[in-house]
Amino acid sequence: MAQKSCHFARTGESHQLNGNTLPKTMKFASVQSARFSTPGGAFSAHWPEYLMEAAELGIFMVSACFFTVLLFHPSSPAVATIPSEFWRRLLTGVAMGATAIALVYSPLGARSGAHFNPSVTLTFLRMGRIAGWDAFFYICAQMVSSVLGVAVAGLILGPRLRHPAVNYAVTVPGMNGLVSAGIAEFVIAFILMTVVLNVSSRQELARFTGIAAGLLVATFISLEAPLSGMSMNPARTFGSAFNAHLWTGIGMYLIVPPLAMLSAAELFLAVRQRAGCAKLNHAEGVRCIFCEYQDWKANRFKAQSLATAS
């Protein structure tokens, strides 16, 4: 019987199935089923990934708050030293892009996949790269950790984070209004996911996915932030809005980025029809619950086919 190779161009692994392994395949599918099909099974097996995902976005939010205070609080020496708002925004972009890259290639990111964005998780769910309950717990972790990350930053930075010039690093529509902000959010989220999918699906480029994403974050903060605040991330916006009690345009920030990334996924599937793993950094030797999910689906299908044939 011909062997069936792994679904992923980027892993470089071969999760092979053949006639000699069918009994093991059936046993594997039975034992592993609860991990991917029930909330309790998913949580008990994958809670470390959920916790790591939460930690990553929490760190990102603390970093965002810190650099916003450093570069935009009126009493900060940086404001007097660098009077140009553009250059300070450029430095913010570099700092946050570097933060994103560091998180993707950290041990935490290598294990969880470094989504730290519900839009990214929903896109991989649509593409069948993450189990439904894993996606649910990932998004819960992202939303909660964003709120807690800003709250921790508030404890550290105190009144400086509450100053109107900083205001918990909120993302709000710019002077051109909500419609312009929504269009800008759609464009940048669409571009980000298009780049992530195309880079991660090519084995020779996959290891650079996190770098590509970080460079785009830096670019968008530098150039697009005046239009929408540069969110692309419902959890990131929610965390700041919750702590600042400022909900301007919240519906747009919760809806537009996921729609944009899902649209990018539909276009990608129409053109390439083959995606990489749901990790932005598929480090060798690190557990991958997404590849395990693909194994489980393939083995379950094999077992069902065998049962039907018999």
C-alpha positions as CSV (number, residue, x, y, z in Angstrom):
1,M,0.0,0.0,0.0
2,A,1.3,3.5,-0.8
3,Q,2.4,5.5,2.1
4,K,0.7,8.7,3.1
5,S,3.0,11.6,4.1
6,C,2.4,14.3,6.6
7,H,0.0,17.1,5.8
8,F,2.6,19.8,6.4
9,A,5.1,21.2,4.0
10,R,6.9,22.9,6.8
11,T,7.5,20.2,9.4
12,G,9.8,18.1,7.3
13,E,8.3,15.1,9.1
14,S,6.5,12.0,7.7
15,H,3.7,10.7,9.9
16,Q,3.2,7.6,7.7
17,L,0.4,5.2,7.7
18,N,0.3,1.8,6.0
19,G,-1.3,-1.6,6.3
20,N,1.1,-2.9,8.8
21,T,0.3,-0.2,11.3
22,L,-3.5,-0.3,11.1
23,P,-4.0,-2.0,14.5
24,K,-1.8,0.6,16.2
25,T,-3.6,3.3,14.2
26,M,-7.0,2.1,15.5
27,K,-5.7,2.0,19.1
28,F,-4.1,5.4,18.7
29,A,-7.3,7.0,17.4
30,S,-9.3,5.5,20.2
31,V,-7.0,6.5,23.0
32,Q,-6.4,10.0,21.7
33,S,-10.0,10.9,20.7
34,A,-10.8,12.7,23.9
35,R,-7.8,15.0,23.5
36,F,-9.3,16.6,20.4
37,S,-13.1,16.0,20.7
38,T,-14.0,16.9,24.3
39,P,-13.3,20.1,26.3
40,G,-12.1,18.1,29.4
41,G,-9.8,15.9,27.3
42,A,-8.4,18.9,25.5
43,F,-7.8,20.9,28.6
44,S,-6.2,18.1,30.6
45,A,-3.8,17.2,27.8
46,H,-3.0,20.7,26.4
47,W,-3.2,23.1,29.3
48,P,0.5,23.8,29.1
49,E,0.1,25.1,25.6
50,Y,-2.9,27.3,26.7
51,L,-0.8,28.7,29.6
52,M,2.1,29.5,27.3
53,E,-0.1,31.2,24.8
54,A,-1.5,33.3,27.6
55,A,1.9,34.2,28.9
56,E,3.1,35.3,25.4
57,L,0.3,37.8,24.9
58,G,0.5,39.0,28.5
59,I,4.2,39.7,27.9
60,F,3.4,41.4,24.6
61,M,0.9,43.7,26.4
62,V,3.3,44.6,29.2
63,S,5.9,45.5,26.5
64,A,3.3,47.6,24.6
65,C,2.4,49.5,27.7
66,F,6.0,50.1,28.7
67,F,7.2,51.4,25.3
68,T,4.1,53.6,25.0
69,V,4.9,55.2,28.3
70,L,8.6,55.5,27.4
71,L,8.0,57.1,24.1
72,F,4.8,59.1,24.5
73,H,4.3,60.1,28.1
74,P,5.0,63.9,28.3
75,S,7.4,63.6,31.2
76,S,9.5,60.9,29.4
77,P,13.0,62.1,28.4
78,A,12.3,60.4,25.0
79,V,9.6,62.9,24.2
80,A,11.9,65.9,24.7
81,T,14.8,64.1,22.9
82,I,12.7,63.0,20.0
83,P,10.0,65.6,19.4
84,S,8.9,64.0,16.1
85,E,5.9,61.7,16.7
86,F,6.7,59.8,13.6
87,W,10.2,58.8,14.8
88,R,8.8,57.9,18.2
89,R,6.2,55.8,16.5
90,L,8.9,54.2,14.4
91,L,10.9,53.3,17.5
92,T,7.7,51.8,19.0
93,G,7.2,49.7,15.9
94,V,10.8,48.4,16.1
95,A,10.3,47.6,19.8
96,M,7.1,45.8,19.3
97,G,8.2,44.0,16.2
98,A,11.3,42.8,18.1
99,T,9.0,41.7,21.0
100,A,6.9,39.7,18.6
101,I,9.9,38.0,17.0
102,A,11.4,37.2,20.4
103,L,8.2,35.6,21.6
104,V,7.7,33.5,18.4
105,Y,11.2,32.1,18.8
106,S,11.1,31.7,22.5
107,P,10.6,28.3,24.2
108,L,7.0,29.4,24.9
109,G,6.3,30.3,21.2
110,A,8.0,27.1,20.0
111,R,5.7,25.0,22.1
112,S,2.4,26.9,21.7
113,G,2.8,28.1,18.2
114,A,2.8,31.8,19.1
115,H,-0.6,32.8,17.8
116,F,-1.3,35.4,20.6
117,N,-4.1,36.6,18.4
118,P,-7.7,35.2,18.2
119,S,-7.7,36.2,14.5
120,V,-4.8,33.9,13.8
121,T,-6.3,31.0,15.8
122,L,-9.6,31.3,14.0
123,T,-7.9,31.3,10.7
124,F,-6.0,28.1,11.5
125,L,-9.3,26.6,12.8
126,R,-11.0,27.4,9.5
127,M,-8.1,25.7,7.7
128,G,-8.4,22.6,9.8
129,R,-5.0,23.1,11.5
130,I,-6.2,23.3,15.0
131,A,-8.8,21.3,16.9
132,G,-12.0,23.1,17.8
133,W,-11.6,22.9,21.6
134,D,-7.9,23.9,21.4
135,A,-9.0,27.0,19.4
136,F,-11.6,27.8,22.0
137,F,-9.1,27.5,24.9
138,Y,-6.5,29.4,23.0
139,I,-8.8,32.3,22.4
140,C,-10.0,32.3,26.0
141,A,-6.3,32.4,27.1
142,Q,-5.6,35.3,24.7
143,M,-8.5,37.4,25.9
144,V,-7.9,36.9,29.6
145,S,-4.1,37.3,29.3
146,S,-4.4,40.6,27.4
147,V,-6.5,42.1,30.2
148,L,-4.2,40.8,32.9
149,G,-1.1,41.9,31.0
150,V,-2.3,45.5,30.9
151,A,-3.4,45.3,34.5
152,V,0.1,44.1,35.5
153,A,1.6,46.9,33.5
154,G,-0.7,49.3,35.4
155,L,0.7,48.1,38.7
156,I,4.2,48.6,37.5
157,L,3.9,51.9,35.7
158,G,1.2,53.4,37.9
159,P,-0.3,56.8,36.9
160,R,1.9,57.1,33.9
161,L,0.0,54.4,32.1
162,R,-3.3,56.2,32.9
163,H,-2.1,59.5,31.5
164,P,-4.3,60.7,28.5
165,A,-1.3,60.6,26.2
166,V,-0.8,56.9,27.0
167,N,-4.2,55.7,28.2
168,Y,-3.3,52.0,28.6
169,A,-2.0,51.9,25.1
170,V,-5.5,51.8,23.6
171,T,-6.2,51.3,20.0
172,V,-8.9,53.8,18.7
173,P,-9.8,55.1,15.3
174,G,-7.7,58.0,14.0
175,M,-8.9,61.4,12.9
176,N,-10.3,60.0,9.6
177,G,-12.9,58.1,11.5
178,L,-14.2,54.6,12.0
179,V,-14.7,53.6,8.4
180,S,-11.1,54.5,7.4
181,A,-9.9,52.7,10.5
182,G,-11.9,49.6,9.6
183,I,-10.5,49.6,6.0
184,A,-7.0,50.0,7.3
185,E,-7.4,47.2,9.8
186,F,-8.7,44.9,7.1
187,V,-5.8,45.7,4.8
188,I,-3.0,45.2,7.3
189,A,-4.6,42.0,8.8
190,F,-5.1,40.6,5.3
191,I,-1.5,41.3,4.4
192,L,-0.1,39.8,7.6
193,M,-2.0,36.5,7.2
194,T,-1.2,36.3,3.5
195,V,2.5,36.6,4.3
196,V,2.3,34.1,7.2
197,L,0.5,31.5,5.2
198,N,2.7,31.8,2.2
199,V,6.0,31.8,4.1
200,S,5.0,29.0,6.6
201,S,3.8,26.7,3.8
202,R,7.2,26.7,2.1
203,Q,9.6,24.4,3.8
204,E,12.7,26.4,2.8
205,L,11.1,29.6,4.2
206,A,9.1,28.3,7.1
207,R,11.7,29.1,9.8
208,F,11.5,32.8,8.8
209,T,7.7,33.1,9.5
210,G,8.2,34.8,12.8
211,I,10.7,37.2,11.4
212,A,8.3,38.1,8.6
213,A,5.4,38.7,11.0
214,G,7.5,40.8,13.3
215,L,8.8,43.0,10.5
216,L,5.2,43.6,9.4
217,V,4.2,44.5,12.9
218,A,7.0,47.0,13.1
219,T,6.1,48.5,9.7
220,F,2.4,48.7,10.4
221,I,2.9,50.5,13.8
222,S,5.2,53.0,12.1
223,L,3.0,53.7,9.1
224,E,-0.6,52.6,9.8
225,A,-1.1,53.4,13.5
226,P,-2.4,57.0,12.8
227,L,-5.4,55.5,11.0
228,S,-6.5,52.8,13.4
229,G,-4.0,52.4,16.2
230,M,-2.7,49.3,14.5
231,S,-4.4,46.4,16.3
232,M,-5.0,43.4,14.0
233,N,-5.7,41.6,17.2
234,P,-9.1,41.6,19.0
235,A,-7.5,40.4,22.3
236,R,-4.9,43.1,22.2
237,T,-7.5,45.9,21.7
238,F,-9.9,44.3,24.3
239,G,-7.2,44.2,27.0
240,S,-6.4,47.9,26.7
241,A,-10.0,48.9,26.3
242,F,-11.1,46.9,29.4
243,N,-8.5,48.6,31.6
244,A,-9.0,52.1,30.2
245,H,-12.9,51.7,30.1
246,L,-12.7,53.1,26.6
247,W,-14.7,51.1,24.0
248,T,-14.5,53.4,21.0
249,G,-14.9,51.3,17.8
250,I,-14.6,48.0,19.8
251,G,-17.0,46.2,17.5
252,M,-14.8,47.0,14.5
253,Y,-11.7,45.8,16.3
254,L,-13.4,42.6,17.3
255,I,-14.8,41.8,13.9
256,V,-12.7,43.2,11.1
257,P,-9.3,41.6,11.8
258,P,-10.7,38.0,11.9
259,L,-12.7,38.7,8.7
260,A,-9.6,39.9,7.0
261,M,-7.4,37.0,8.0
262,L,-10.2,34.5,7.1
263,S,-10.4,36.2,3.7
264,A,-6.7,35.8,3.3
265,A,-7.0,32.1,4.1
266,E,-9.8,31.6,1.6
267,L,-7.7,33.2,-1.1
268,F,-4.6,31.1,-0.1
269,L,-6.6,27.9,-0.2
270,A,-8.0,28.8,-3.6
271,V,-4.5,29.3,-5.0
272,R,-2.3,26.8,-3.1
273,Q,-4.6,24.4,-1.3
274,R,-1.8,23.3,1.0
275,A,-0.9,25.1,4.3
276,G,1.8,24.6,6.8
277,C,1.4,23.8,10.5
278,A,-0.4,26.2,12.8
279,K,2.9,27.1,14.5
280,L,4.7,30.2,13.5
281,N,7.9,28.5,14.7
282,H,8.0,24.8,14.1
283,A,11.1,24.0,16.1
284,E,12.5,20.5,15.9
285,G,12.1,18.3,18.9
286,V,9.3,20.4,20.4
287,R,5.9,18.9,21.0
288,C,3.3,20.1,18.4
289,I,-0.4,19.6,19.3
290,F,-1.3,20.7,15.8
291,C,0.6,17.9,14.1
292,E,-0.7,15.5,16.7
293,Y,-4.2,16.7,15.7
294,Q,-3.5,16.0,12.0
295,D,-2.3,12.5,13.0
296,W,-5.4,11.9,15.0
297,K,-7.7,12.9,12.1
298,A,-5.8,10.8,9.6
299,N,-5.7,7.8,11.9
300,R,-9.4,8.2,12.7
301,F,-10.2,8.3,9.0
302,K,-8.1,5.2,8.4
303,A,-9.9,3.4,11.2
304,Q,-13.3,4.4,9.9
305,S,-12.4,3.3,6.4
306,L,-11.2,-0.1,7.7
307,A,-14.5,-0.5,9.8
308,T,-16.6,0.3,6.7
309,A,-14.7,-2.1,4.5
310,S,-15.1,-4.9,7.0
